[in-house]
């Protein structure tokens, strides 16, 4: 982990606020209060305090060379879940055009309406099965890319990316695909720690360790991405980018076009892109590209605005996880739909329902100021993992680094267990960490003493 979790959290929120005030965002029919800003600062400070309390200042240590991790049981569990997710998504999408983005948008809108009314979910059993199994693909991507000496592209595609792609098409969303791409990129970045270049001895050193007169064992080169692999990853990223743009374009078409969508943003979202400097964007990029810049950035920073509204104006009951965790919401809707509808009615009254409230806004809606305890606990866990990784004693904790880091990066959107089916994702991460066995192999061969010849 390059940055301490507390430092990274401050950097993320500083960048979020900077983008909001530097780019020509303009609030319409919304007012941000000093009180809301102070409560947000309090939540961030409590998180940082928990992270600092769990981590002791220490330098980066290289991973132990005599320790390895056996992922055999974890691999079987993750691959089984991936296959189940693929089959479940195929069964759910059978008979409908999954590439009709406008129809997918309408389905998502209907689901949002059902959620606000507290009605039970109309999703099929196959969708529900896929929903609780496809996040295993995220974990498998990190495991395969970061911990296997020579990752197999077909395994990454079949057990990592395909479950996520199928689930994303079934849901009509973008977040799962984006999250999977980030895990793929982060997995390759982690290889610098799990397979450091320094661990490969020089040819002369290997020959010396083998003893005088003995041939040096073959040198195993570290895995490196070749040109076709880099092109393949770039192509995947390009396809996902095009898909995201098409989703936003399809939603704009439903509203009546780009100009109409700007009107929707100003009238219903309470924000527009017509502040100082907006003329430069429209003249250089044109309305279509400017709209894409607007929605892409707004998607990440809207939690700054929405959390302020929550802290300042939310007077509804504590929703006890209904707002921030999808599975809790689905359960409570079946038990007490009126409670869900009442809570969401309060959110609708302050024009927050349907928007991303940030991790801390979601905690406040679900737990009020008791959410500070959860924020502190979240910070403590991130600091504890940070300390484990820095110690370099057990390499399997590196597995948690992408999930810890992305949880902080997307704290402007929601909690780690709420964003992109995060509760189930972290469940599969915990299962993997439990099933993975850390094995001490003994002293590395390269460190063995060189035998001396008798005179």
Secondary structure, DSSP 8 states (H G I E B T S, - for coil): --S-HHHHHHHHHHHHHHHHHHTT-EESS----HHHHHHHHHHHHHHHHHHHHH----------TTEEEE-HHHHHHHHHHHHHHHHHHHHHHTTS-TT-HHHHHHHHHHHHHHHHHT------HHHHHHHTTTTHHHHHHHHHHHH-TT--HHHIIIIIIHHHHHHHHHHT-SHHHHHHHHHHHHHHHHHHHHT-GGGS--HHHHHHHH-TT-------------HHHHHHHHHHHHHHHHHHHHHHHHHHHHHTSHHHHHHHIIIIISEES-STTHHHHHHHHHHHHHHHHHHHHHHHHHHHHHHHHHHHH--S---TTTTT-HHHHHHHHHH-HHHHHHHHHHHHHTT-TTS--HHHHHHHHHHGGGHHHHHHHHHHHHHHHHHHHHHTS-GGGGGGHHHHHHHHHTTTT--TTTTTSHHHHHHHHHHHHHH-EEEE--S-GGGS-------
